[in-house]
Amino acid sequence: MRLIVTSATDIAGTNVYHRLAEDFGFREDGSFEDMPVYKRGDVWLINTKKNQTRAEHLDAFFDAEYYVFASRHRSESGERTLTVHVTGNLTGEARVGGNPRQLAYCNPDAMKVALQALERARDEGDLDYRVSMEATHHGPTSLKKPVLFVEVGSTEREWRDPDAVGAVARAALAAAGNREEFTRAVGLGGNHYAPIHTKVMLETEVAIGHIVPSYAIPETGAEVLRQAVEKTGAGFGILDWKGMNRHQRARIKDLAGETGLELRRLKDVRGPAEGRREFEVSRDILAWAYKAGPRELEAGAREMGVEILKDEKGRPTGRIAAGKEEDPAWPFTEMCLELLMGHYQLELAGEELVITEERFDPEKARALGIPPGPLYGRLSAGTKIVADGRTITPEMVTRKVSRAISLRDAPLYEKIYLYVKDKTLQKEAV
């Protein structure tokens, strides 16, 4: 059993609890702390009365394989964020739950899947949120099974944002249902939002668990680093080399020597930048292709030997990188167009590419007498339902939404235009 944990003391967590219970196929089965327990296969969902950072009591009630906490994130900056992290106190301070210098067990595989799901939800919903890992912090720390937090922040506005809450709900469910395994590592250095380690999680086959940020390195001892390695199941540590000063680098090297930890950098797991150059592609087409199928696009890019370059928020920039002797711009663009055609209707209108998609329309559903709840989720997922003796198909509750992309200044304009025109004529002929 995998347990998704929310808290009645947490606005965002409680919103995720209700969203999962209503829209994701859970059924009520029992109660815990006077709140319903919901189940979907081997995934259980609870809403505890305790603050999640102090929920050290759960082992006494549940025999969970691991815990997925859906929670709020708070920061002084107020930046809109969707984050994933494992819990633990790296130093002698334990201000927000847990014990000093104690780290929780973690499941880097589920954390990676959760972060990928957040990025996918952000891109598909065009949400203005930063997706990132966070460094190890706060409690609980003494649970005997792995812990991960999926959070939305950083203010009450975001905690009540239905799109962000939905993104966290999907990510928590993806983490709880994960069956994938990856190469595991710990993260060392960088700031609290771990930009290099986020890249590793999203762009390589490595899954990172505990992260020791630069600010905690001076007070982190060998025993804590040993915990981080053992409780992650890590084979090596990945350095944010530029995110540390020379004193922090020296200390990490000393700690790694004491614990026998191999150290690597991003280039060691992603491949060196030497011998590569950048190419420009249509940013709009790439962004839409990434929205349509991020995993499929990343997998296709890897097969081509192409890296999709992204900005600080993890969004495609419109540039790719590949070997010096190659020019993958058109094959990559062609792959993006094929991906788009598999998800949307493409048409040419002068020098514009019109992308049309079908979206679930709650107003049409309500007009047919279908109340908000689990039936909406099934219809939006493309499944027909029976309501009041009537069969309702997804086509009955969708609407077409079109967006136009200007091709006039797009790289490879002529090739894109001719490719779409040819495909459109082939479709009409059929």
C-alpha positions in Angstrom: 0.0 0.0 0.0 1.2 3.5 -0.9 -0.3 6.3 1.2 -1.0 9.9 0.0 -1.1 12.1 3.1 -2.8 15.5 3.4 -3.5 17.6 6.5 -6.6 19.3 7.8 -4.3 22.1 9.0 -3.1 22.8 5.4 -5.3 24.6 2.9 -3.5 23.3 -0.1 -3.3 19.7 1.2 -7.0 19.7 2.0 -7.8 21.0 -1.4 -5.7 18.2 -3.0 -7.5 15.7 -0.7 -10.9 16.7 -2.0 -9.7 16.9 -5.6 -8.3 13.4 -5.6 -11.4 12.0 -3.8 -13.8 13.6 -6.2 -12.0 13.4 -9.6 -9.6 10.5 -9.7 -11.6 7.4 -9.2 -11.1 6.9 -5.4 -13.8 5.1 -3.3 -14.4 5.8 0.3 -13.4 2.9 2.6 -13.2 3.5 6.3 -12.0 6.6 8.2 -8.9 7.9 10.0 -9.0 10.7 12.6 -12.7 11.3 11.8 -12.0 11.9 8.1 -12.9 9.4 5.3 -10.1 7.2 3.9 -10.2 6.8 0.1 -8.7 4.0 -1.8 -7.8 3.4 -5.5 -6.1 0.0 -5.9 -3.1 0.0 -3.6 -3.1 3.8 -3.2 -4.8 5.1 -0.1 -5.6 8.8 0.6 -6.0 10.3 4.1 -6.4 13.7 5.7 -4.7 13.8 9.1 -5.4 16.3 11.9 -1.7 16.8 12.5 0.6 19.2 10.7 2.3 17.1 8.0 5.7 18.1 9.1 5.0 16.5 12.5 3.2 13.4 11.3 5.6 11.0 12.9 2.7 8.8 14.1 1.7 7.3 10.8 3.7 4.1 11.1 1.6 3.1 14.0 -1.6 3.0 11.9 -0.5 2.2 8.3 1.8 -0.4 6.8 2.8 1.8 3.9 5.4 1.1 1.3 6.1 4.8 1.3 4.4 8.1 2.0 3.5 10.8 -0.5 2.7 14.1 1.3 0.7 16.7 -0.7 1.2 20.0 0.9 1.6 23.8 0.7 4.9 25.5 0.2 5.6 28.9 1.8 8.4 31.3 1.0 9.1 35.0 1.6 9.6 35.7 -2.1 6.0 34.7 -2.9 7.1 33.0 -6.2 4.6 30.6 -7.7 6.1 27.2 -7.4 5.4 23.5 -7.8 8.1 21.5 -5.9 9.2 18.1 -4.7 11.6 17.2 -1.9 12.4 14.7 0.8 12.4 15.6 4.5 15.2 15.8 7.1 17.2 18.2 9.3 20.7 18.5 8.0 22.0 20.4 11.0 21.4 20.7 14.8 18.3 22.8 14.2 14.8 21.3 13.9 12.5 24.3 13.7 9.8 22.7 11.6 9.3 19.1 12.9 11.6 16.1 13.0 14.8 15.5 14.9 18.1 17.4 14.6 20.6 15.7 12.2 18.1 13.1 11.2 17.0 12.4 7.6 14.0 10.6 6.4 14.1 7.6 4.2 13.3 8.6 0.6 12.1 7.2 -2.7 14.0 9.1 -5.5 12.2 7.1 -8.2 8.8 8.3 -7.0 10.2 11.8 -6.6 11.4 11.9 -10.2 8.1 10.8 -11.5 6.3 13.4 -9.3 8.6 16.2 -10.6 8.0 15.1 -14.2 4.3 15.1 -13.6 4.4 18.6 -12.2 6.4 19.8 -15.3 3.9 18.1 -17.6 0.9 19.6 -15.8 2.6 23.0 -15.9 3.3 22.8 -19.6 -0.1 21.3 -20.6 -2.0 23.9 -18.6 0.3 26.8 -19.5 0.7 27.5 -15.8 2.9 30.4 -14.7 4.7 28.3 -12.0 8.3 27.4 -11.4 8.8 23.6 -11.2 11.8 22.5 -9.1 13.3 20.2 -6.6 13.9 21.6 -3.1 16.8 20.8 -0.7 16.2 18.5 2.2 14.3 20.2 5.0 11.8 19.9 7.9 10.0 16.9 9.3 8.9 14.2 9.6 12.2 12.4 10.0 11.6 9.2 12.0 9.1 7.3 9.8 10.4 3.9 9.0 9.3 4.1 5.3 10.3 6.6 2.6 8.8 10.1 2.5 8.4 12.6 -0.2 6.5 16.0 -0.4 4.8 17.4 -3.4 4.0 21.1 -2.8 2.3 24.2 -4.2 3.3 27.6 -3.2 4.0 30.2 -2.1 0.9 32.0 -0.8 -2.7 31.3 0.0 -3.6 32.4 -3.6 -1.7 29.5 -5.0 -2.9 27.1 -2.4 -6.4 27.7 -3.6 -5.6 27.8 -7.3 -7.6 24.9 -8.8 -5.1 24.4 -11.7 -2.1 24.3 -9.3 -4.0 22.0 -6.9 -4.9 19.8 -9.8 -1.2 19.6 -10.8 -0.1 18.6 -7.3 -3.0 16.0 -7.1 -1.8 14.4 -10.4 1.8 14.5 -9.3 1.0 12.9 -6.0 -1.0 10.1 -7.6 1.8 9.6 -10.2 4.3 9.2 -7.4 2.1 6.9 -5.4 1.5 4.7 -8.5 5.1 4.6 -9.7 6.6 1.4 -10.9 9.7 2.8 -12.6 13.3 2.5 -11.3 16.2 4.8 -12.0 19.9 5.3 -11.1 20.0 7.0 -7.7 22.1 9.8 -6.4 22.3 12.5 -3.8 22.6 16.2 -4.6 25.3 18.4 -3.2 25.6 22.2 -3.4 23.4 24.9 -5.0 20.6 27.0 -3.5 17.4 25.8 -1.9 15.6 25.3 -5.2 18.4 23.1 -6.6 18.5 24.2 -10.2 21.2 21.8 -11.3 19.6 18.9 -9.5 16.3 19.8 -11.0 17.9 19.5 -14.5 19.3 16.1 -13.6 15.9 14.9 -12.5 14.2 16.2 -15.7 16.8 15.7 -18.3 18.7 12.5 -17.4 18.0 8.9 -16.2 19.2 9.8 -12.7 16.9 10.2 -9.7 18.1 12.4 -6.9 16.9 11.9 -3.3 18.4 14.0 -0.5 20.0 17.3 -1.4 22.5 19.1 0.8 22.5 22.8 -0.3 25.5 25.1 -0.1 24.2 27.0 2.9 24.0 23.8 5.0 27.4 22.4 4.0 29.5 24.1 6.8 27.3 22.4 9.5 26.8 19.1 7.8 28.8 16.3 9.2 30.0 13.0 7.8 27.3 11.0 9.7 24.5 13.2 8.1 26.0 12.7 4.6 26.2 9.0 5.3 22.5 9.0 6.2 21.7 10.9 3.0 23.5 8.3 0.9 22.1 5.3 2.7 18.6 6.5 2.9 18.6 7.5 -0.7 20.2 4.3 -1.9 22.6 6.5 -3.8 25.6 5.2 -5.8 27.2 8.7 -6.1 26.8 12.4 -5.4 26.1 15.1 -8.1 27.7 18.4 -7.4 26.3 21.9 -8.3 29.9 23.0 -8.8 29.2 26.6 -9.6 26.7 26.8 -6.8 29.4 26.4 -4.2 32.3 28.6 -3.1 35.8 27.2 -2.8 35.4 26.5 1.0 32.2 24.6 0.4 33.7 22.6 -2.4 36.7 21.7 -0.2 34.5 20.6 2.6 32.3 18.4 0.4 35.4 16.8 -1.0 36.6 16.0 2.6 33.2 14.6 3.6 33.0 12.5 0.4 36.5 11.1 1.3 35.3 10.2 4.8 32.2 8.5 3.5 33.7 6.9 0.4 31.2 8.8 -1.9 32.0 9.2 -5.6 31.4 12.7 -6.8 30.1 13.6 -10.3 28.9 16.7 -12.1 26.0 17.4 -14.4 28.2 16.8 -17.5 29.1 13.4 -16.3 25.5 12.2 -16.3 24.3 14.2 -19.3 27.4 14.1 -21.4 30.0 16.8 -21.9 29.2 20.1 -23.7 32.4 20.0 -25.6 32.0 19.1 -29.3 28.4 20.4 -29.4 26.8 23.5 -30.8 23.4 25.1 -30.6 20.7 25.3 -33.2 17.6 27.5 -33.4 14.1 26.0 -34.0 10.6 27.5 -33.8 10.1 28.3 -30.2 6.3 28.2 -30.5 6.2 24.9 -32.3 8.6 23.4 -29.8 6.5 24.7 -26.9 3.3 23.2 -28.3 5.0 19.9 -29.0 6.4 19.9 -25.4 2.9 20.5 -24.1 1.4 17.7 -26.3 3.9 15.0 -25.2 6.9 16.0 -23.1 8.1 12.5 -22.4 7.7 11.4 -26.0 9.5 14.5 -27.2 12.4 14.1 -24.7 12.7 10.4 -25.7 12.8 11.3 -29.4 15.4 14.0 -28.8 17.6 11.6 -26.9 17.4 9.1 -29.8 18.6 11.9 -32.1 21.4 12.9 -29.8 19.7 16.3 -29.2 19.4 18.2 -26.0 16.4 20.6 -25.6 17.7 23.7 -24.0 15.5 25.3 -21.3 15.3 28.5 -19.3 15.6 28.9 -15.5 12.0 27.8 -15.1 12.5 24.6 -17.1 10.7 25.8 -20.3 12.0 25.1 -23.8 13.9 28.2 -25.1 13.6 27.5 -28.9 17.2 26.2 -29.0 18.6 22.7 -29.1 22.2 21.4 -28.8 23.8 18.5 -30.7 27.1 17.3 -32.1 29.2 19.8 -34.2 29.0 17.8 -37.4 25.3 17.5 -37.3 22.4 19.9 -38.1 19.3 18.3 -36.4 17.1 21.4 -36.6 14.9 20.1 -39.4 14.6 16.5 -38.3 13.8 17.7 -34.8 11.2 20.2 -36.1 9.7 17.5 -38.2 9.4 15.3 -35.1 7.7 18.2 -33.3 5.2 18.6 -36.1 4.4 14.8 -36.2 3.8 14.9 -32.5 1.5 17.9 -32.8 -0.5 16.2 -35.6 -1.0 13.2 -33.3 -2.7 15.5 -30.7 -4.2 18.5 -32.6 -5.6 19.6 -35.9 -3.1 21.7 -37.9 -4.1 24.1 -40.6 -2.4 26.9 -42.6 -3.9 30.3 -42.7 -1.7 32.6 -44.8 1.6 32.7 -42.9 0.1 31.3 -39.7 -0.1 27.8 -38.4 -3.5 27.3 -36.7 -3.5 24.7 -33.9 -6.9 23.4 -32.8 -7.5 21.2 -29.8 -10.7 19.8 -28.2 -11.1 20.6 -24.5 -13.5 19.4 -21.9 -16.2 22.0 -21.4 -17.8 22.1 -17.9 -20.6 24.3 -19.1 -21.7 21.8 -21.7 -21.5 19.0 -19.0 -23.6 21.1 -16.6 -26.2 21.8 -19.4 -26.6 18.1 -19.8 -27.3 17.7 -16.1 -24.0 16.2 -15.1 -22.8 17.5 -11.7 -19.2 18.4 -11.0 -17.2 15.5 -9.6 -15.7 12.1 -10.7 -17.8 12.0 -13.9 -16.1 15.2 -15.1 -12.7 13.5 -14.7 -13.8 10.4 -16.7 -15.2 12.6 -19.5 -12.1 14.8 -19.7 -10.1 11.6 -19.8 -12.0 10.6 -23.0 -14.3 7.9 -21.4 -18.0 7.9 -22.1 -20.4 7.7 -19.1 -24.0 6.8 -18.3 -25.9 9.5 -16.4 -29.7 9.2 -15.6 -29.9 6.4 -18.2 -28.3 8.5 -20.9 -25.0 7.7 -22.6 -22.8 10.8 -22.6 -19.7 10.7 -24.9 -16.7 13.0 -24.5 -17.5 14.6 -27.9 -20.8 15.9 -26.4 -19.0 17.9 -23.7 -16.0 19.3 -25.6 -15.3 22.6 -27.4 -12.7 23.5 -30.0 -10.0 26.0 -29.1 -7.7 27.4 -31.7 -4.4 29.2 -31.4 -2.4 30.7 -34.3 1.4 30.7 -34.6 3.1 33.1 -36.9 5.5 31.3 -39.3 6.8 34.5 -41.0 10.0 34.7 -38.9 10.2 31.1 -37.8 13.4 29.2 -38.4 12.9 26.8 -41.3 9.7 28.6 -42.3 9.5 27.2 -45.9 10.1 23.6 -44.8 7.5 23.9 -42.1 5.0 25.5 -44.5 5.5 22.9 -47.2 5.4 20.0 -44.7 2.1 21.0 -43.1 0.6 21.8 -46.5 1.6 18.4 -47.9 0.2 16.6 -44.8 -3.0 18.5 -45.0 -3.5 17.6 -48.7 -2.7 13.9 -47.9 -5.4 14.0 -45.2 -8.0 15.6 -47.5 -7.2 13.0 -50.2 -8.0 10.2 -47.7 
